[in-house]
Amino acid sequence: MTTMRDVAEHAGVSIATVSFVINNTKPVTQATRARIEASMEALGYRPNAVARALASRRTRVLALAYPALDHRLGGSGMEFMIAAARRAGEHGYHLMMWPGTNDGREMTDLLGQRMVDGVILMEVQLDDPRVRPLQASKTPYALIGRTADPSDSLHVDIDFEQTVTDAVRHLYDLGHRRIVLVTGTQVSESYYNYGPYVRTERAFVDVTARLGLEPVIVASGHDAGAGRELAQRLRTEQPDATAVMLLNEFAAIGLLIGLHHQQLRVPDDLSIVSMVTSDEMASLAEPTLTIMRSPGTELGELAVEHLVRQMTTGQRPDPVLLPSILVPGESTSPPPRTPIGRR
């Protein structure tokens, strides 16, 4: 097996100089670096990752903490992850997914292993219990989301205020005056004060008030089954509804199925907008969904970019908020003459 000593003899340098190049611990001239890297390639030498981490006190690993045990991973979530992994690789880091819960104790366990240089949190609550262990350990971290006081954390997030305004305005311009926002339930600990729900509801109340509409908000489950049940609930509990905005793409698919079973047509009988959704999920539906397209790719890249910048310079980049973009599909049209509850 090729050793560091073999590389040093082949390149005509000391073992210490080879170590400086491998671990980036001291400056080495470009010519010497090139000679050492050529020797490593010729001899097939691959540095031991654990040894490098011990020597440099850096693992070149970033953890993406996604509470997958409570939050189902959809198309928009995958966009965040893929983009973050790609950008991490461009900066010479590996991205490790940490599929746990929103429990602060799990975060403490992760940090105690000292196997990551930084952490990115997804599915952030307003008082997220994972933040305190990160701050206490002084581990660099970034949020894809915002806590109640976002000033104390590096973060990028969706601009929910603009996103909701654009979605409501789309339906309003089509003629809808009875619009229902379907948000998720906050019963479980992982969803309590969940940032996207709270910010979407606040924005919906504000924009409907400006337009002179009643802000009708309904809580539903987070999966397709809940969406199917929602079809009957809307018919009985919101009989005058002509349009629905859903904050869960799985529930949106389920609602389409439930309405079909009730022999109601989308968009002729009810218009649907799926919020913070990927193009792929929209195309899986029949009819194709009108969506507020998630900026998942952009935010995933920015989260890594900003975290690496903070780790290398010690300075915190300014926060970034990006709105979801309206992508009209086949699920919205002018309102029907007769609301669904009066059929």
N, C-alpha and C positions, 0 to 999 in steps of 0.2 A: 504494500500500500504506500502510495506517494505521501511523503511528509513535508512539512514546512521547510525542514532542513534540505530536502532534495530540491525544492524550488529555489532556495537561497543559493545553493551550489550551482544550479543550472543558470541562474541569472547573474551570478557573480556578485552577490550582495550578502549582507548579514541577515541572520534570522530575524533580528529586530526590525530591519527595514521591511521585510516581507510582512511582518505582523502589523506594521504601521499602515501598509497598503490595505491589508485585508480588513482591519478594524477601523480604518479611518481615524486613527488616534493622533497622528502627527503628520505634518505636511511632508510630501515627498515630491521631487521634481517630476515633471511630466515624462521625461525620458526614462527615468528609473521606474516609474509606475508602469509605463508601457512595456519595459523589458520584463518586469516581474509578471505582469498579466499574460505576456506571451509565453513565459515559462510555465505558468500554471496551466495554460491551454495545451501546450505541447506535452506536458506530463500527465494531463488529466486530473489535476489536483482540484478537489472541491472542499472548501473550508467547512469545518464542522459548525453548524449553526449554533449549537449550545455553547461551544467553546467561544465563538465570536461574541455571543451575548454576555458571557461571563467576563471576557476581556474588556469589552467596550461599555458594559453596563447598558447596552441597548439591544433589544430583541428584533427590531425591524418588523414588529407585529403590531397591528392595530386591531382592537376588538370592536365589533359592531354588536352592541347589546340590543337584541330584538326580543321582546317578551312573547315568543311564539307559543308558549303554553296557554296563553290567554287571548292573544291577538292573531287571528288567522292571517296567513300571508297571502295577499292577493297580487294582482298584476301590478298595481302601483307600488306596492312594497318591494316587489322584485326589481323594479326599475331603480329604486333607491340603492338596493344592494349591489346590483351589477355595476352601476355607475361608480359607486364607492370603491368596489374591488378593483375596477379598471384604473381609476385615478391613483389608488394606493400603489398599485404595481408600477405606475409611471414614476412614482417618487421612491421606488425601491423598498416598499413595504408589502408585507402580506396582510390580508384582511381576514380575520378570524370571526366567524359568526358565533355569538354567545346566545343561544336560544333558551333563555330562562324565563323569568317572570319580572315584574316590576319591583321585586323585593330587594331592599337595600342590603340585606344580609348576603344575598348571592353576589352582589357587586363587591362587597367586602372580601368574600372568598376569592373572587377573580383577581382582585388587586393584590391579595396576600400572596399569590403564586408568583408575582413579579415577572410574568411572562409576556406582558404587553407594554408598549411605550405610550400608548394613548387609547382613549375609548370614545366611541361615538354612540350616543343614545338615540334610539328611535321610540316612537309611541310614547311621547312625553306627557306626564300629568302636570297640572299646575303646581302641585307640591310633590314633586317626584322624589321618592325615597332613595333613588340611586345617586342623586346629586351629592348628598351630604358625605357619603364615603369617598367620593371622588375628590371633593374639596379637602377633606381631612387628610387624605393621603398625598395631596398635591400632584395627583396624576393629571396630565393634560387631557382635556376632554372637550367634546363638541356635542351640541344637541341638534338633531333634526326635529325641531319643535321648540316650544317655549314654556318656561315655568311662569308662575304668576308674576314674579319679578324677573324679567329676562335680562336685566342689566348686569347680573353677576355671573353670567355664563356666555361663552362663545356659542352662537346659535345661527342656524339658517332655518327658514320655515316657509310654509305656504301663507300667502296673504289672504286669510280667510275673509276679511272684510270686503276686499275687491272681488274675490271669487263669488261670494254670495250675491253681491250687488249685481254682477254681470249675469248670473243665473236667473235671478228674480226679474231683472230687466228684460231678458230674453222672453220669458213667459208673459210678462206684462205687455210687452209690445205685440205679442200674438193675440192679446185680448183677454188673458186670464186675470180674474180678480179674486178667485178663491184658490190660493196656493197653499199646499201643506208641506211643511218641512218634516221629514222623517229622520230623526237622529237616533243614536244608539242609547241603550239603557246604561245607567251608571251604577247599577246595583252591585256588581262585583268590585272588589278592591282595586283591581288593575285598571278599571274603567272609571273609577271615581275621580271627578274633576279632570277628566281626560281633555287635554287642550283642544283638539279639533272639534269636539262636541260643544264645549263651552263657547269657544270663539265663533263657531258657525251659528249657534243659537242667538248670541248677542247681535251678530251682524244681521241676521234675519229679522229680528225685532226692529232694529234700526231702519233697515231699508224698506220694510213694509210700512212702517209708520210714515216715512217720507212720501210714500206713494198713496197713503190713505187706505191701506189694506189691513185687515185683521191678521195678526201673526199667529197662525195655527201651527202648533208644534206637537208631533206625536213621537213617542219613544217606541223603538222596536228592537228586536234581537239583532244579532250580528251575522246571521247566515241566511242561506237561501230558504230554509224552512220557515224562518220568521217572516221572510218576504212573502211567501205564499199565504201565510195566515193574515198578513197585512191587507191583502186584497179584500177579504171579507170585513175586516175592521174598518177600512176606509168607507166601504159601502154603507155600513151601519152607523159608524161614529161620525163620519164626515161626509154626509150624503150630498153636500153641495160642492164638494171638491172637483175641480176640473184639471188640476195639475199637481204633481208631486215631485219634490226634490228629495233624494235619498243620499245619505252620507255613508252608505256601505254598498259597494259594488255587488257583493253576493246577494244582499237583500234586494237589490234592484232586479237581478236576474230572477229571483224567486217571485217578486211581485208580478213580473211579466207572465210567469207560469200560472200564478194564482188567478190573475185577471182572465187569462185564456180559459181556464176551467170554469169560470163564471160567465163565459161567453161575452166578455167585454173586450173591446178592441183598443189597442194602443196604436196611434194616438187619437183615434176617432172619438173614443169615450173618455179617455184619460191620458194626459200628456205626462211624460216621465223625463226627468233630468237626473242623471247619476253623477254625484259630486266626487271630485278628486279620484278620477278613474283613468285607467290606461286605455289606449286605443284597442289593444288586444281584447280586453274584457268587453268593450263596446261592440266589437265585431262578432263576438260569440252570441249575442242576443238576437232574437227575432221578434220584432224588427230591431235593427241596429239602434243602439242607444244614443241619444243626445247626451253629451258628457261635458263636464268641466275637466279637461285633460290635466292630469297630475303633472307637476314639474319635477317628477321624481328623479329623472336623469340629471337635470341641472343641480338640484339640491344635494344629491348624493355626491356629485363631483365637488361641489363647493364645500361640503362638510369636511371632506378629506383635505382639500386644498387649504382651507383655513386652519384646520388642526395642525397640519404639517408646518404651516407658516408660523403658528404660535410656538410650536415645539422648537423650531430652528432659530427664531428671532426673539422669542420671549414677549412679543407684542400681540395683542388680541385684535384680529381684524374686525371691522365693523359688521354688524348683523345684516343679513340679506333676507328680504321677504319677496317671494315670487308668487303671483296669482296663478291659479289654474286658468286655462284658456278654453273658451267655449268652442266646442266642435259639434255643430249640428248633425244629428242623425235622423232616423226615421221615427223617433218616439215622441216628437213634439209637433203640434199643429195648433191652429186656432181652437178655442174651447167648443164643446158640443152645445147644442141648444138645450138638451136635457141632461142634468148632472146624473152621475152614476147611481145615487141613492134614490132616484125617482123612477127607476125603470121597473 
